């Protein structure tokens, strides 16, 4: 085509040149006009054909600099920064993150289009270097690509470990650890305690008991538990840290910021524990599902090792899978739940009327002469509303875990390229004044007599995500939160140390944290000291 156009142009130009050297002065003018008209028609034709064949544009977004895009303008409080951008560019926008494209979604309607209408396309992850290093190459339930391997892992977790039957079977473990925590707070009555730290230890003990029967007590509980919390905090910080290796994959081999190296050291500290527990289980008769006493075991690690040895499985469970799942449980289940407990205690202390309502409900259902048991929690609708409200106002993962389309597709009339990193700003959606009345207020009443839940079907409220990648640990988190918070509020009055002020500010990360730890003083409120034993 271009060769033909060149020949036409050459012939016309030759004709124009010859005419311009003749005595006919009108010839060149006619030819010039003809060429100009031809050029205009050709350009319009090309643009028309191209516009009909080309894809829709990318979502709008701020202009970036060459090579770095919008990286230099990112704010550390990413959830707030994204919300501000959405006010300027709309509910779906594009950010150029070095060599990556980021798509930020802040609308329930568009979230539904992605996570429901096109769920299969968006069921993958854009795995960060830190995430891959933390989970033995991304072989866990969080980062594994959607497909048979992921389905196998999901089945193992949801149907075996985190189903209601399994969770019911370890209710005594939860009760034991929560009562141990209540006993500790009683021993510290009148003295300042760190709520977040102690609830982290409680959840950690419950999870490790479920995994391999281990638990920490006394001085070991304080020392090793504090170390575990520090490691988990560092790991989650690295997972949310802006890493050049993620924005420029060709630079990943150089690990310029040392993120991979740091994560590798942190993982090693857990890996030593995992290896020790696995070795112990392999030496035990209990690998066949029974303990030395011949009774059925509820040890999750034993179950995993037994499953690993099944030869007829279509997708085999490997030892790497086993350790990656252990990592998911220890890292993913501890900091998240304890942070929500810390936030809810702070918000209720900031609004004593809400705290009194919870206490009144507990006194009505449980009574001051009794302690809270798990069977009580289903009779506490106001406390359920409190839990839903804290997950609305301070969602555990403010941007969820980013999704990644497996093919180029169209969303809300815009092109979303294959491999883009998709952020869902649930923090912004949960605070949208067009959806929620007085969205910045902590008001559990909004969830009373409401059908709104966190099952992933309501895209105005989905703190645990939605679709195929919805959080697998929702049921366990719900039980731990409800039972623990009910026990704390029923057992004690809580006050700030003299001179302290209550701070409710957040610190962004892949896991949302309270910026300043909640230090409070417990005062026993039950009728008898024996109820704290």
C-alpha positions as CSV (number, residue, x, y, z in Angstrom):
1,X,0.0,0.0,0.0
2,X,2.7,2.4,1.0
3,X,4.6,1.6,-2.2
4,X,1.6,2.4,-4.3
5,X,1.1,5.7,-2.5
6,X,4.7,6.5,-3.0
7,X,4.4,5.9,-6.8
8,X,1.3,8.1,-6.9
9,X,3.1,10.8,-5.0
10,X,6.1,10.6,-7.3
11,X,4.0,10.8,-10.5
12,X,2.0,13.7,-9.2
13,X,5.1,15.5,-8.0
14,X,6.8,15.0,-11.4
15,X,3.7,16.4,-13.1
16,X,3.6,19.4,-10.8
17,X,7.3,20.1,-11.4
18,X,6.9,19.9,-15.1
19,X,3.9,22.1,-15.1
20,X,5.6,24.7,-12.9
21,X,8.3,25.0,-15.5
22,X,5.8,25.5,-18.4
23,X,3.9,28.7,-19.3
24,X,0.7,27.3,-17.8
25,X,0.6,29.1,-14.4
26,X,-2.6,27.4,-13.3
27,X,-1.3,23.9,-13.5
28,X,0.8,23.9,-10.3
29,X,-2.0,25.5,-8.3
30,X,-4.5,22.9,-9.4
31,X,-2.1,20.0,-8.7
32,X,-1.3,21.5,-5.2
33,X,-4.9,21.7,-4.3
34,X,-5.5,18.2,-5.6
35,X,-2.6,16.8,-3.5
36,X,-3.8,18.7,-0.4
37,X,-7.4,17.4,-0.8
38,X,-6.1,13.9,-1.4
39,X,-3.9,14.1,1.8
40,X,-6.8,15.3,3.9
41,X,-9.1,12.5,2.6
42,X,-6.5,9.9,3.2
43,X,-5.7,11.1,6.8
44,X,-9.5,11.1,7.6
45,X,-9.9,7.7,6.1
46,X,-7.0,6.3,8.1
47,X,-8.2,7.8,11.4
48,X,-11.8,6.5,10.7
49,X,-10.6,3.0,10.1
50,X,-8.2,3.1,13.0
51,X,-10.8,4.4,15.4
52,X,-13.1,1.6,14.4
53,X,-10.5,-1.1,14.9
54,X,-8.6,0.2,18.0
55,X,-9.5,-0.7,21.6
56,X,-11.1,1.8,24.0
57,X,-8.7,4.0,25.9
58,X,-7.1,3.3,29.2
59,X,-8.9,4.8,32.3
60,X,-7.9,8.4,32.9
61,X,-5.2,9.3,35.4
62,X,-2.5,11.8,36.3
63,X,0.3,12.4,33.8
64,X,3.6,10.8,34.7
65,X,7.2,11.5,34.0
66,X,9.2,9.5,31.5
67,X,10.4,6.1,32.7
68,X,9.2,6.6,36.3
69,X,5.6,7.4,35.5
70,X,3.7,8.4,38.7
71,X,6.1,6.7,41.1
72,X,7.6,9.9,42.5
73,X,4.2,11.3,43.4
74,X,2.9,8.3,45.4
75,X,2.0,9.2,49.0
76,X,3.0,6.8,51.9
77,X,-0.7,6.7,52.9
78,X,-1.6,5.1,49.7
79,X,-5.3,4.4,50.4
80,X,-5.9,8.1,51.1
81,X,-3.9,9.2,48.1
82,X,-5.8,6.9,45.8
83,X,-9.1,8.2,47.2
84,X,-8.0,11.8,46.5
85,X,-7.1,10.9,42.9
86,X,-10.5,9.3,42.4
87,X,-12.1,12.6,43.3
88,X,-10.3,14.1,40.3
89,X,-10.2,11.3,37.8
90,X,-13.2,9.2,38.6
91,X,-14.0,5.8,40.1
92,X,-11.5,4.0,37.8
93,X,-8.1,5.5,37.1
94,X,-4.7,4.6,35.7
95,X,-1.3,5.0,37.3
96,X,1.9,4.4,35.5
97,X,4.2,2.6,38.0
98,X,7.5,2.4,36.2
99,X,7.1,-0.4,33.8
100,X,3.8,-1.5,35.3
101,X,0.2,-0.2,35.0
102,X,-1.8,0.2,38.1
103,X,-5.6,0.4,37.9
104,X,-7.4,1.8,41.0
105,X,-11.1,1.0,41.4
106,X,-13.2,3.0,43.9
107,X,-16.8,2.2,42.8
108,X,-19.1,-0.7,43.8
109,X,-20.5,-0.9,40.3
110,X,-17.1,-1.3,38.7
111,X,-15.9,-3.6,41.5
112,X,-18.9,-5.8,40.7
113,X,-18.0,-5.8,37.0
114,X,-14.5,-7.0,37.8
115,X,-15.0,-9.4,40.7
116,X,-18.4,-10.9,39.6
117,X,-19.0,-10.4,35.9
118,X,-15.3,-11.0,34.9
119,X,-14.2,-12.9,38.0
120,X,-12.3,-15.6,36.1
121,X,-10.3,-13.1,34.0
122,X,-9.3,-11.2,37.2
123,X,-8.7,-14.2,39.4
124,X,-4.9,-14.0,39.2
125,X,-2.4,-12.1,41.2
126,X,0.5,-9.8,40.2
127,X,2.9,-11.4,42.6
128,X,5.4,-9.0,44.2
129,X,9.0,-10.1,44.8
130,X,8.5,-9.9,48.5
131,X,5.3,-12.1,48.3
132,X,7.1,-14.7,46.2
133,X,10.0,-14.9,48.6
134,X,7.7,-15.0,51.7
135,X,5.7,-18.0,50.4
136,X,8.3,-20.3,49.0
137,X,8.0,-19.1,45.4
138,X,4.4,-18.0,45.6
139,X,3.1,-21.5,46.1
140,X,0.5,-20.6,48.7
141,X,-3.2,-19.9,48.5
142,X,-2.7,-16.1,48.3
143,X,-0.3,-15.8,45.3
144,X,-0.7,-19.1,43.3
145,X,-2.2,-18.4,39.9
146,X,-5.8,-19.3,39.4
147,X,-6.1,-22.9,38.1
148,X,-6.0,-26.5,39.3
149,X,-3.1,-26.0,41.8
150,X,-4.9,-23.1,43.4
151,X,-8.2,-24.9,43.5
152,X,-6.4,-27.8,45.3
153,X,-5.0,-25.5,47.9
154,X,-8.3,-23.7,48.4
155,X,-10.0,-27.0,48.9
156,X,-7.5,-28.1,51.5
157,X,-7.9,-24.8,53.5
158,X,-11.6,-24.1,53.2
159,X,-13.0,-27.7,53.3
160,X,-10.6,-29.2,55.8
161,X,-8.9,-26.6,57.9
162,X,-11.2,-23.6,58.0
163,X,-14.6,-25.2,57.6
164,X,-17.2,-24.9,60.4
165,X,-16.7,-28.6,61.5
166,X,-13.0,-28.1,61.9
167,X,-13.4,-24.8,63.7
168,X,-15.9,-26.4,66.0
169,X,-13.5,-29.1,66.8
170,X,-10.9,-26.6,68.1
171,X,-13.3,-24.5,70.2
172,X,-11.6,-25.7,73.4
173,X,-8.3,-24.3,72.1
174,X,-9.8,-20.9,71.5
175,X,-11.4,-21.0,74.9
176,X,-8.2,-22.0,76.7
177,X,-6.2,-19.2,75.1
178,X,-8.8,-16.5,75.5
179,X,-9.2,-17.5,79.2
180,X,-5.4,-17.4,79.6
181,X,-5.4,-13.8,78.2
182,X,-8.2,-12.8,80.5
183,X,-6.2,-14.2,83.4
184,X,-3.1,-12.2,82.3
185,X,-5.1,-9.0,82.2
186,X,-6.5,-9.7,85.6
187,X,-3.0,-10.1,87.0
188,X,-2.2,-6.7,85.5
189,X,-5.3,-4.9,86.9
190,X,-4.6,-1.3,87.5
191,X,-1.4,-1.3,85.3
192,X,-1.1,-0.3,81.6
193,X,-1.2,-3.1,79.1
194,X,-0.7,-3.3,75.3
195,X,-4.0,-4.6,73.9
196,X,-2.7,-5.2,70.4
197,X,0.3,-7.1,71.5
198,X,-1.6,-9.4,73.9
199,X,-4.3,-10.2,71.4
200,X,-1.7,-11.0,68.8
201,X,-0.2,-13.6,71.2
202,X,-3.7,-15.0,71.8
203,X,-4.4,-15.5,68.1
204,X,-0.9,-16.8,67.5
205,X,-1.3,-19.4,70.2
206,X,-4.7,-20.5,68.8
207,X,-3.3,-20.8,65.3
208,X,-0.2,-22.7,66.3
209,X,-2.2,-25.0,68.4
210,X,-4.4,-25.8,65.4
211,X,-1.4,-26.3,63.2
212,X,0.9,-28.4,65.3
213,X,-0.3,-28.4,68.9
214,X,2.3,-26.0,70.2
215,X,1.6,-23.2,72.6
216,X,3.6,-20.6,74.6
217,X,3.2,-20.0,78.2
218,X,4.7,-17.7,80.9
219,X,8.0,-16.0,80.0
220,X,8.2,-17.9,76.7
221,X,4.8,-16.4,75.8
222,X,6.1,-12.9,76.2
223,X,9.5,-13.3,74.7
224,X,8.8,-15.5,71.7
225,X,5.4,-14.0,71.1
226,X,7.0,-10.5,70.9
227,X,9.6,-11.8,68.5
228,X,6.9,-13.4,66.3
229,X,4.9,-10.2,66.2
230,X,8.0,-8.2,65.2
231,X,8.8,-10.6,62.4
232,X,5.2,-10.7,61.1
233,X,5.1,-6.8,61.2
234,X,8.3,-6.7,59.2
235,X,7.0,-9.2,56.7
236,X,3.7,-7.3,56.1
237,X,5.7,-4.0,55.9
238,X,7.9,-5.5,53.1
239,X,4.8,-6.8,51.3
240,X,3.5,-3.3,51.1
241,X,6.8,-1.6,50.5
242,X,7.3,0.1,47.0
243,X,9.9,-2.1,45.4
244,X,11.7,-1.2,42.2
245,X,12.0,-4.8,41.4
246,X,8.2,-4.9,41.1
247,X,7.9,-1.8,39.0
248,X,10.9,-2.7,36.7
249,X,10.9,-6.5,36.5
250,X,14.2,-6.4,34.5
251,X,15.9,-5.0,37.6
252,X,14.6,-7.7,39.9
253,X,17.8,-9.7,39.7
254,X,19.7,-6.9,41.3
255,X,17.4,-6.5,44.3
256,X,18.5,-2.8,44.5
257,X,16.6,-2.1,47.7
258,X,17.4,-5.4,49.3
259,X,13.7,-6.3,49.8
260,X,14.2,-9.9,48.7
261,X,17.2,-10.3,50.9
262,X,15.4,-8.9,53.9
263,X,12.4,-11.1,53.3
264,X,14.5,-14.2,52.9
265,X,16.1,-13.6,56.4
266,X,12.6,-13.2,58.0
267,X,11.3,-16.3,56.3
268,X,14.2,-18.3,57.5
269,X,13.2,-17.6,61.1
270,X,9.8,-19.1,60.5
271,X,11.2,-21.9,58.3
272,X,13.4,-23.2,61.1
273,X,10.3,-23.6,63.2
274,X,8.3,-25.2,60.4
275,X,11.1,-27.7,59.7
276,X,11.4,-28.6,63.3
277,X,7.6,-29.2,63.6
278,X,7.5,-31.2,60.4
279,X,10.4,-33.4,61.5
280,X,8.7,-34.1,64.8
281,X,5.5,-35.1,63.1
282,X,7.3,-37.3,60.6
283,X,8.8,-39.2,63.5
284,X,5.5,-39.6,65.3
285,X,3.0,-42.3,64.7
286,X,0.5,-39.5,64.4
287,X,1.3,-38.9,60.8
288,X,-1.4,-41.5,59.9
289,X,-4.0,-39.3,61.6
290,X,-3.7,-40.7,65.1
291,X,-1.6,-39.8,68.1
292,X,0.4,-42.2,70.2
293,X,-2.6,-42.9,72.3
294,X,-4.6,-44.1,69.3
295,X,-7.1,-41.2,69.4
296,X,-8.0,-39.1,66.4
297,X,-5.8,-36.1,66.0
298,X,-6.9,-32.6,65.0
299,X,-3.4,-31.5,64.2
300,X,-3.5,-29.7,60.9
301,X,0.1,-30.4,60.1
302,X,-0.5,-34.1,60.5
303,X,-3.4,-33.8,58.1
304,X,-1.2,-32.0,55.5
305,X,1.6,-34.5,55.8
306,X,-0.9,-37.4,55.3
307,X,-2.4,-35.6,52.3
308,X,1.1,-35.0,50.8
309,X,1.7,-38.8,50.8
310,X,-1.4,-39.6,48.7
311,X,-0.2,-40.8,45.4
312,X,-3.6,-40.7,43.6
313,X,-4.0,-37.0,43.8
314,X,-4.4,-35.3,40.5
315,X,-2.5,-32.2,41.8
316,X,0.0,-33.4,44.4
317,X,0.5,-31.5,47.6
318,X,4.2,-31.0,48.0
319,X,6.3,-30.2,51.1
320,X,6.7,-26.7,49.7
321,X,2.9,-26.3,49.6
322,X,2.8,-27.5,53.2
323,X,5.2,-24.9,54.5
324,X,3.6,-22.1,52.3
325,X,0.2,-22.9,53.9
326,X,1.7,-22.8,57.4
327,X,3.1,-19.4,56.5
328,X,-0.3,-18.2,55.3
329,X,-1.9,-19.2,58.6
330,X,0.8,-17.8,60.9
331,X,1.3,-14.5,59.0
332,X,-2.1,-14.0,57.5
333,X,-4.2,-14.9,60.5
334,X,-2.4,-13.1,63.4
335,X,-1.7,-9.5,62.7
336,X,-4.9,-9.0,60.8
337,X,-7.3,-10.2,63.5
338,X,-5.4,-8.5,66.4
339,X,-5.3,-5.2,64.6
340,X,-9.1,-5.2,64.2
341,X,-9.4,-6.0,67.9
342,X,-7.1,-3.0,68.8
343,X,-9.1,-0.7,66.5
344,X,-12.5,-1.8,67.9
345,X,-11.4,-1.3,71.6
346,X,-10.1,2.2,70.7
347,X,-13.3,3.2,68.9
348,X,-15.5,1.9,71.7
349,X,-13.5,3.7,74.3
350,X,-13.8,6.9,72.2
351,X,-17.6,6.4,72.3
352,X,-18.5,5.2,75.8
353,X,-22.2,5.0,74.9
354,X,-21.4,2.3,72.4
355,X,-19.2,0.5,74.9
356,X,-22.1,0.6,77.4
357,X,-24.5,-0.9,74.8
358,X,-22.1,-3.8,74.3
359,X,-21.7,-4.4,78.0
360,X,-25.5,-4.2,78.5
361,X,-26.0,-6.8,75.8
362,X,-23.4,-9.1,77.4
363,X,-24.9,-8.7,80.9
364,X,-28.4,-9.6,79.4
365,X,-27.2,-12.7,77.5
366,X,-24.3,-13.9,79.7
367,X,-24.8,-12.2,83.1
368,X,-22.1,-10.9,85.5
369,X,-22.1,-14.1,87.4
370,X,-20.9,-16.1,84.3
371,X,-18.1,-15.9,81.8
372,X,-18.5,-15.6,78.0
373,X,-18.6,-18.8,76.1
374,X,-18.6,-19.3,72.3
375,X,-22.2,-20.4,72.2
376,X,-23.1,-16.9,73.5
377,X,-21.7,-15.0,70.5
378,X,-24.6,-15.9,68.1
379,X,-26.9,-14.2,70.6
380,X,-25.1,-10.8,70.4
381,X,-26.5,-8.9,67.5
382,X,-25.2,-5.5,68.6
383,X,-21.6,-6.9,69.0
384,X,-21.9,-8.3,65.5
385,X,-22.9,-4.8,64.3
386,X,-19.8,-3.4,66.1
387,X,-17.6,-6.0,64.3
388,X,-19.1,-5.1,60.9
389,X,-18.7,-1.4,61.5
390,X,-15.0,-1.7,62.5
391,X,-14.4,-3.6,59.3
392,X,-16.1,-0.9,57.4
393,X,-14.3,2.0,59.0
394,X,-10.9,0.3,59.3
395,X,-10.8,-2.6,56.7
396,X,-8.0,-5.1,57.4
397,X,-6.6,-4.8,53.9
398,X,-7.5,-1.3,52.7
399,X,-6.6,-2.1,49.1
400,X,-7.3,-5.9,49.3
401,X,-4.6,-8.1,47.7
402,X,-4.2,-6.7,44.1
403,X,-5.7,-8.7,41.3
404,X,-4.3,-9.2,37.8
405,X,-6.1,-9.9,34.5
406,X,-5.0,-12.9,32.6
407,X,-6.0,-11.2,29.3
408,X,-6.7,-7.8,28.0
409,X,-10.3,-6.9,28.6
410,X,-12.8,-3.9,28.9
411,X,-14.2,-2.6,32.1
412,X,-16.5,0.4,32.4
413,X,-15.8,1.2,28.8
414,X,-12.0,1.3,29.3
415,X,-9.3,-1.1,28.2
416,X,-7.6,-3.0,31.1
417,X,-4.4,-4.5,29.7
418,X,-3.3,-8.0,30.6
419,X,-0.9,-8.0,33.5
420,X,-2.0,-4.7,35.1
421,X,-2.1,-4.5,38.8
422,X,-5.7,-3.9,40.0
423,X,-6.3,-2.2,43.3
424,X,-9.7,-2.1,45.0
425,X,-9.9,0.8,47.4
426,X,-12.3,-0.7,49.8
427,X,-11.3,1.9,52.4
428,X,-12.6,4.6,50.1
429,X,-15.7,2.7,49.1
430,X,-16.5,2.1,52.8
431,X,-16.2,5.8,53.4
432,X,-18.1,7.1,50.4
433,X,-20.7,9.7,51.5
434,X,-22.9,8.8,48.5
435,X,-23.2,5.3,49.9
436,X,-22.9,5.7,53.7
437,X,-24.6,8.3,55.9
438,X,-22.0,10.0,58.1
439,X,-19.3,7.6,56.8
440,X,-16.5,8.9,59.1
441,X,-18.6,8.2,62.2
442,X,-18.2,4.9,64.1
443,X,-21.8,3.9,64.2
444,X,-22.7,0.2,64.6
445,X,-26.4,1.0,64.5
446,X,-26.2,1.2,60.7
447,X,-25.8,-2.6,60.6
448,X,-28.6,-3.4,63.0
449,X,-31.5,-5.1,61.2
450,X,-29.5,-4.8,58.0
451,X,-28.9,-7.5,55.4
452,X,-25.5,-6.1,54.7
453,X,-22.8,-8.7,55.3
454,X,-19.2,-9.5,54.2
455,X,-20.0,-12.5,52.1
456,X,-18.7,-10.7,49.0
457,X,-22.1,-10.2,47.3
458,X,-22.4,-6.5,48.4
459,X,-19.9,-4.4,46.6
460,X,-20.5,-1.4,48.8
461,X,-19.1,-3.5,51.7
462,X,-16.6,-6.2,51.0
463,X,-13.8,-6.1,53.6
464,X,-12.7,-9.7,52.9
465,X,-12.9,-9.3,49.1
466,X,-15.2,-11.1,46.7
467,X,-15.3,-13.8,44.1
468,X,-13.0,-16.7,43.8
469,X,-10.2,-15.0,45.7
470,X,-12.4,-14.0,48.7
471,X,-10.5,-14.5,52.0
472,X,-10.4,-18.2,53.1
473,X,-10.1,-17.3,56.8
474,X,-13.3,-15.2,57.3
475,X,-15.1,-17.8,59.5
476,X,-12.1,-18.2,61.8
477,X,-11.5,-14.4,62.0
478,X,-15.1,-13.9,62.9
479,X,-15.0,-16.4,65.7
480,X,-11.8,-15.1,67.2
481,X,-12.9,-11.5,67.0
482,X,-16.3,-12.0,68.5
483,X,-15.3,-14.4,71.3
484,X,-12.2,-12.3,72.3
485,X,-13.8,-8.9,72.2
486,X,-16.9,-10.2,74.1
487,X,-14.6,-11.6,76.8
488,X,-12.5,-8.4,77.1
489,X,-15.6,-6.1,77.4
490,X,-17.5,-8.4,79.7
491,X,-14.6,-9.0,82.0
492,X,-13.1,-5.5,82.4
493,X,-13.6,-1.8,82.4
494,X,-11.0,-0.1,80.3
495,X,-9.4,3.3,80.8
496,X,-6.4,5.3,79.5
497,X,-3.3,5.9,81.7
498,X,-3.4,9.3,83.3
499,X,-2.3,12.1,80.9
500,X,-2.7,9.9,77.7
501,X,-5.1,10.8,74.9
502,X,-6.9,8.4,72.6
503,X,-5.5,8.4,69.1
504,X,-7.5,6.7,66.3
505,X,-5.2,7.4,63.3
506,X,-4.2,4.7,60.9
507,X,-0.9,3.6,59.4
508,X,-1.1,2.3,55.9
509,X,0.3,-1.0,54.9
510,X,-0.9,-4.1,53.1
511,X,-2.4,-4.6,56.5
512,X,-4.0,-1.5,58.1
513,X,-2.6,-0.8,61.5
514,X,-3.3,1.6,64.4
515,X,-0.6,4.3,64.2
516,X,-0.1,4.5,67.9
517,X,-0.5,1.3,70.0
518,X,-3.4,1.2,72.4
519,X,-2.1,1.2,75.9
520,X,-5.0,0.8,78.5
521,X,-5.6,-0.1,82.1
522,X,-8.0,-3.0,82.9
523,X,-10.3,-3.0,85.9
524,X,-12.1,-6.2,86.8
525,X,-15.9,-6.0,86.6
526,X,-17.2,-9.5,87.2
527,X,-18.8,-10.6,90.4
528,X,-16.1,-13.0,91.7
529,X,-12.2,-13.3,91.4
530,X,-12.7,-17.0,90.6
531,X,-14.1,-16.1,87.3
532,X,-10.7,-14.9,86.2
533,X,-8.9,-18.2,86.9
